[in-house]
Amino acid sequence: MSELRKIKRALISVSDKKGLERLGLGLKKLGVEIISSGGTGAFLKDKGIDFTPVEKITGNPEAFSGRMKTISFQIGSSLLFRRTHSKDIMEAAELGIEPIDLVVCNLYPFDEVVKRGGKFEELIENIDIGGPTMIRAAAKNHEAVCTCTNVAQYDLLLEAIEDSNGNTDLSLRKNFAMDAFRHTAAYDGMIANVLEKEFGAENRTLTLAARNSSPLRYGENPHQRGWVYQDFTKEGLAHANPVQGKAMSYNNLLDADAALRCTSDLHSLCTDEYKYAVSVVKHLNPCGASMGRDPLEALQMAWDGDPISAFGSIICFNRPVNLEVANWLSSKFVEVIIAPEFSSDALDVFSKKKNLRLLKSHMLSPDRSEMMVRSISGGWVVQNEDLGVDLEFQSMTEKKFSQNNIPLAQFGIYVGKHLRSNAIALVKEMDNGLALIGAGMGNPNRLISLTQATDKANDNGHSVLEEAILISDAFFPFQDTVEAAHEKGILNIVQPGGSIRDEEVVSRANELGVTMAFTGRRHFRH
């Protein structure tokens, strides 16, 4: 049996009208009968493209403000009956069912309503019912029916049928069917995710609603395959606009996401005085971070946090990158630069570094509600993102924690929570802003992280640490961390508290004249 199938009748029902005039005219030129209704029918009529109203096929009028149009025995049967089964063919003839050979359908723009913050009632009205039914029916019967769900497929479809006298081949129908199932799966997943939040569901279903994927050169290592997927929000790093440079790798994307998240957090802390935030990330950890009055000064402070690790790093700015910043970076090797915008003269400077990747991305919203997903063998672990500013700074020692230090402490906590546990961040107020001057992370022993942080601070010229604040992502289980910090000259400590030995730790801090504040909130990052 031939794999070619003639398109004689097409059902078109689309929300996105882009490219529809061209498609409709192409189908009419080939003598295809077009069935349509509602807004799609009105569009075709306006363009002078004849069509058969869907109610003529179903025998029922459009009803309930458009909620009922295509859902019917007649439409479903026209799509589903098997063209190679004699019994199906006989039943179709007895029932007066004529085949529909092509479905062109994209769904109600639920994602657009979500993005613009539409009210619950509008969300509900933008849950498409008839569209997914038609798409799935056509895709299920892809041996005979072609399913087109994406405007980007129109040219491919027209080219295929124009070259074959109005026929589609099985390979095209299979590819389009697979895209159709992906389309409806992502659509249903998106609705489930949004409504679970709206309804406040406790027992959540993990639905990864991703629409588009692109292959990466390889995964974490050259022998691994890798892909990047885009969700329906159209925001965040996966949707960032590439300006120049090589394609992003798997590791680039992870590091760039870490930089964007860290800078976005700092952006939410920015004030009229310190409005420029910069993060320098290497292997998922901020090796430098700052908030400053001037973009170049902020960059220099962040870079000075660890100039050696900054080599080959990813840098994220919360505000547009200008010529002065570009000139300073022109002699440095970095992998990726992320910013909301780049000035034209900055782009001229960067264009001389062909491999340097530039990405445009706005900062992430501080009140975003994103689920963090990681795979484990046999499943996934999922959690809400660690968001929000620590507001409680309870002085636990005789020497009181200064209220003037709260902005610096919050800066340190925001940087520290992006370091891998056990994390220690040393932060200091400089002449030009707030800066990370040393960090230790990813160690099984917090004392090792403390040594790394203080050694790095000393290497960067910060031998006197009395004015610095030590931020710990979790509590001190023993006195030894306080003793080691004091030995290094540190006199100010912020930690969550919560250890069974808190009283002993605070008592030792009092003996050493160290200020200690508890926040009551842990920030582990494994």
Secondary structure, 3 states (H helix, E strand, C coil): CCCCEECCEEEEEECCCCCHHHHHHHHHHCCCEEEECHHHHHHHHHCCCCCEEHHHHHCCCCECCCCECCCCHHHHHHHHCCCCCHHHHHHHHHHCCCCCCEEEEECCCHHHHHHCCCCHHHHHHCCCCHHHHHHHHHHHCCCCCEEECCHHHHHHHHHHHHHCCCEECHHHHHHHHHHHHHHHHHHHHHHHHHHHHHHCCCCCCCCCCEEEEEECCCCCCCCCCCEEEEECCCCCHHHCEEEECCCCCHHHHHHHHHHHHHHHHHHHHCCCCCCEEEEEEECCEEEEEEEECCHHHHHHHHHHCCCCCCCCEEEEECCCECHHHHHHHCCCCEEEEEECCECHHHHHHHCCCCCCEEEECCCCCCCCCCEEEEEECCEEEEEECCCCCCCCCEECCCCCCCHHHHHHHHHHHHHHCCCCCCCEEEEEEECCEEEEEEEECCCCCHHHHHHHHHHHHHHCCCCCCCCCEEEECCCCCCCHHHHHHHHCCCCEEEECCCCCCHHHHHHHHHHHCCEEEECCCCCCCC
